[in-house]
Every structure is written in structure tokens, then in C-alpha cells.
Amino acid sequence: MTSGEWCLIESDPGVFTDLIHGFGANGVQVEEIFSLDDDSLQQMKPCHGLIFLFKWQETDTSNDNMVKDSRLDEIFFAKQVITNACATQAIISVLLNCTHDDLKLGPTLSEFKEFAQAFDPQMRGFALSNNPALTDDERNAKTSHLSVLIHEEERKRESYRIENLRRRHNWLPFIVELLKAYATQGIFVPAAVVAKEAEKKRETDKKRKRI
């Protein structure tokens, strides 16, 4: 049985939320938090789960279960047996252990949970990594995010191109012709009068403020 390899997904709340929707689940979204104090968690209610990032140590080969009581039979946990899947599997673990009324798992996750419920964590990991529906959605989320980044980069490059064209263009002939047209139409004299009146008004206002 092979587990293959998944695409690396950027750790972005929007990408993870799209991934959840791609799985067919609704009613939840991913938010990034910077503190675990009570006020921060209160603003996130209902909070269905927290995902922490830890650096994996190759020497860590412990197989001990953190939960040792009867709750172990109720918790759905799939051991990661594939690279680049830590965040995705963490999200799936949160979803499959959530019983809140807001969450609608959808057929893909519901069927997978029912199928793998009797497996041990190792076999659940293999079942998860070889599930076509889940792996395709994971790849689609990566592709969708890359498409957004590419579109944004293309937009920036186009704006840079237009700006560079403007800077390289010689505007002096245009300005000279514009000034000639203004002079012919007699616009400069009225404009100068208006400018002088505006300057006088500013000076008067300054003097009043000083008084």
C-alpha cells in the first residue's frame, strides 16, 4: 500500500477555508489567532479546534497515545503517513471530531469517517492519503491559491508596465502645446487673478488666527 505525496499548501486561513469547502463541509471557517488568552478565544466562539505548528523531529519515534482513557474510542485520529499533509490532516481531524450543529460534513467526509472508523490510526492514515476525493480537493485548493497569486502578479506587472511607459514618454511637447492653447484662449489671465485672490484670502485667514 503506497501513500504517495501531497502538494504543499500555504498556511493561509483563506486557503484552508477553501479546502474545507472543497471537501464538501459547510458552516465553519479557519481564522488565524495570535494569542490564546480568554478574550481572543471568546471572540472566536464557537471555536471547534486549534491547530498548532510544531517542528517535526526525526528522532521522535514515540508511539504513546496522549489519551489513554475511554475517550480514545471516540476520538477520530488518522496518523500522518504522507509528506506535506500535516495541516490538511489536522483540519480533517478537527472536522471529524466536531459535533456542533453549525458544521455540515457533507457526503465525502461523512463516508470516509464511516469507512475508516474501525481502523487503527495507522490504517486511517493510509486510507486518508489514498482517498481520491480528499486528495483531489487538496490539490485543487493548492491550484486555486496559485491561480490567485498568478493573477495578482500579472496585474502588478501590467501596472508596472503602464507606469514605465508613462515615465519614458516625453511630455514636453504636449505641455508646450497645452500652454499655447491656454494662452490663445486667454485662460492664463483669469487663472492668475483667481490664484492671487486665493493667496490674499489665505494670508488674511492666517492673520486672523494669529489675532
C-alpha positions as CSV (number, residue, x, y, z in Angstrom):
1,M,0.0,0.0,0.0
2,T,1.5,3.3,-1.0
3,S,0.7,6.7,0.4
4,G,2.2,8.9,-2.4
5,E,2.9,12.6,-1.8
6,W,0.6,15.6,-1.5
7,C,1.1,19.1,-2.7
8,L,2.5,21.7,-0.2
9,I,-0.3,24.2,0.7
10,E,0.5,27.6,2.1
11,S,-0.5,28.2,5.7
12,D,-3.2,30.7,5.0
13,P,-6.7,30.8,6.6
14,G,-8.4,31.5,3.3
15,V,-6.7,28.6,1.6
16,F,-7.7,26.3,4.4
17,T,-11.3,27.5,4.3
18,D,-11.4,26.8,0.6
19,L,-10.0,23.4,1.3
20,I,-12.8,22.7,3.8
21,H,-15.4,23.8,1.3
22,G,-13.8,21.6,-1.3
23,F,-14.3,18.6,1.0
24,G,-18.0,19.5,0.9
25,A,-18.2,20.7,4.5
26,N,-20.0,23.9,5.4
27,G,-20.7,26.1,8.4
28,V,-17.1,26.6,9.5
29,Q,-14.1,28.7,8.5
30,V,-10.4,28.9,9.6
31,E,-9.2,32.0,11.4
32,E,-5.6,32.9,12.4
33,I,-5.1,33.8,16.0
34,F,-2.0,35.3,17.7
35,S,-2.9,34.7,21.4
36,L,-4.6,32.1,23.5
37,D,-5.9,34.4,26.2
38,D,-9.6,34.2,27.1
39,D,-10.5,37.4,25.3
40,S,-9.1,36.2,22.0
41,L,-10.8,32.8,22.2
42,Q,-14.0,34.5,23.3
43,Q,-14.1,36.5,20.1
44,M,-13.8,33.2,18.1
45,K,-16.7,31.4,19.6
46,P,-17.8,28.9,18.6
47,C,-14.2,27.6,18.3
48,H,-14.2,23.9,17.2
49,G,-10.5,23.3,17.3
50,L,-7.0,24.7,17.5
51,I,-4.1,23.7,15.1
52,F,-0.6,24.2,16.4
53,L,2.6,24.1,14.4
54,F,5.5,22.2,15.8
55,K,8.8,21.4,14.1
56,W,8.9,17.6,13.4
57,Q,11.9,15.8,14.9
58,E,13.1,12.8,13.1
59,T,14.4,11.2,16.3
60,D,10.9,11.4,17.9
61,T,9.6,7.8,17.5
62,S,7.3,7.7,20.4
63,N,4.1,5.7,19.8
64,D,2.5,6.5,23.1
65,N,-1.1,7.8,23.0
66,M,-1.7,11.1,24.7
67,V,-5.2,10.0,25.5
68,K,-5.3,6.7,27.4
69,D,-8.9,6.5,28.8
70,S,-12.2,5.6,27.1
71,R,-12.2,8.8,25.0
72,L,-9.7,7.1,22.7
73,D,-12.6,5.1,21.3
74,E,-14.5,8.2,20.5
75,I,-11.7,10.4,19.0
76,F,-11.1,10.1,15.3
77,F,-7.4,10.3,14.6
78,A,-5.5,9.4,11.5
79,K,-1.7,9.1,11.8
80,Q,0.1,11.1,9.1
81,V,1.9,8.7,6.7
82,I,2.4,11.2,3.9
83,T,4.5,14.3,3.5
84,N,3.1,17.9,3.1
85,A,-0.2,16.9,4.7
86,C,0.1,18.0,8.4
87,A,-2.2,21.0,8.2
88,T,-4.7,19.2,5.9
89,Q,-4.9,16.2,8.3
90,A,-5.2,18.5,11.3
91,I,-8.2,20.2,9.7
92,I,-9.8,16.9,8.8
93,S,-9.2,15.7,12.4
94,V,-11.0,18.8,13.8
95,L,-13.9,18.4,11.3
96,L,-14.4,14.6,12.0
97,N,-14.4,15.2,15.8
98,C,-16.7,18.2,15.7
99,T,-20.4,17.7,16.7
100,H,-21.5,21.3,16.6
101,D,-24.8,21.9,14.8
102,D,-23.2,24.6,12.6
103,L,-21.0,22.1,10.9
104,K,-22.3,20.1,8.0
105,L,-19.7,17.5,7.0
106,G,-21.1,16.6,3.6
107,P,-21.0,13.2,1.9
108,T,-17.3,13.0,1.3
109,L,-16.1,13.4,4.9
110,S,-19.1,11.5,6.3
111,E,-18.5,8.5,4.1
112,F,-14.8,8.5,4.9
113,K,-15.4,8.7,8.6
114,E,-17.8,5.8,8.5
115,F,-15.4,3.8,6.3
116,A,-12.4,4.3,8.5
117,Q,-14.0,4.5,11.9
118,A,-13.0,0.9,12.9
119,F,-9.4,1.3,11.7
120,D,-6.4,2.0,13.9
121,P,-4.7,5.4,13.4
122,Q,-2.1,3.9,11.1
123,M,-4.6,2.4,8.8
124,R,-6.7,5.5,8.9
125,G,-3.7,7.5,7.7
126,F,-3.3,5.2,4.8
127,A,-7.0,5.3,4.0
128,L,-6.9,9.1,4.1
129,S,-3.8,9.5,1.9
130,N,-5.3,7.1,-0.7
131,N,-8.8,8.6,-0.8
132,P,-9.1,10.2,-4.3
133,A,-11.9,12.6,-3.3
134,L,-9.8,14.1,-0.5
135,T,-6.5,14.2,-2.3
136,D,-8.1,15.8,-5.4
137,D,-9.6,18.6,-3.2
138,E,-6.3,19.1,-1.5
139,R,-4.6,19.6,-4.9
140,N,-7.4,21.8,-6.2
141,A,-7.0,24.1,-3.2
142,K,-3.3,24.5,-3.9
143,T,-4.1,25.1,-7.6
144,S,-6.8,27.7,-6.8
145,H,-4.5,29.6,-4.5
146,L,-1.7,29.6,-7.0
147,S,-4.1,30.9,-9.7
148,V,-5.0,33.8,-7.4
149,L,-1.3,34.6,-6.8
150,I,-0.5,34.4,-10.5
151,H,-3.4,36.7,-11.4
152,E,-2.3,39.2,-8.8
153,E,1.3,39.1,-10.1
154,E,0.1,39.6,-13.7
155,R,-2.0,42.6,-12.5
156,K,1.0,44.2,-10.8
157,R,3.3,43.6,-13.8
158,E,0.8,45.3,-16.1
159,S,0.5,48.3,-13.8
160,Y,4.3,48.5,-13.7
161,R,4.4,48.3,-17.5
162,I,2.0,51.2,-17.9
163,E,3.8,53.3,-15.3
164,N,7.1,52.7,-17.0
165,L,5.6,53.8,-20.3
166,R,4.4,57.0,-18.8
167,R,7.8,57.7,-17.3
168,R,9.7,57.1,-20.6
169,H,7.3,59.3,-22.6
170,N,8.5,62.8,-23.4
171,W,5.7,65.0,-22.2
172,L,7.4,68.4,-23.0
173,P,5.9,68.9,-26.5
174,F,2.4,68.2,-25.1
175,I,2.9,70.7,-22.2
176,V,4.2,73.4,-24.7
177,E,1.1,72.9,-26.9
178,L,-1.2,72.9,-23.9
179,L,0.3,76.2,-22.7
180,K,-0.1,77.7,-26.2
181,A,-3.8,76.7,-26.3
182,Y,-4.4,78.2,-22.9
183,A,-2.7,81.4,-23.9
184,T,-4.7,81.6,-27.1
185,Q,-8.0,81.2,-25.2
186,G,-7.0,83.8,-22.7
187,I,-7.2,81.4,-19.8
188,F,-4.0,82.4,-18.1
189,V,-5.0,86.0,-17.0
190,P,-8.3,84.9,-15.3
191,A,-6.4,82.0,-13.7
192,A,-3.7,84.3,-12.4
193,V,-6.4,86.6,-10.9
194,V,-8.1,83.7,-9.2
195,A,-4.8,82.5,-7.8
196,K,-3.9,86.0,-6.4
197,E,-7.3,86.3,-4.7
198,A,-6.9,82.8,-3.2
199,E,-3.4,83.8,-1.9
200,K,-4.8,87.0,-0.4
201,K,-7.6,85.1,1.3
202,R,-5.0,82.6,2.8
203,E,-2.9,85.4,4.2
204,T,-6.0,87.1,5.7
205,D,-7.0,83.9,7.4
206,K,-3.5,83.4,8.8
207,K,-3.6,87.0,10.3
208,R,-7.0,86.4,11.9
209,K,-5.8,83.2,13.5
210,R,-2.8,85.0,15.0
211,I,-5.0,87.7,16.5
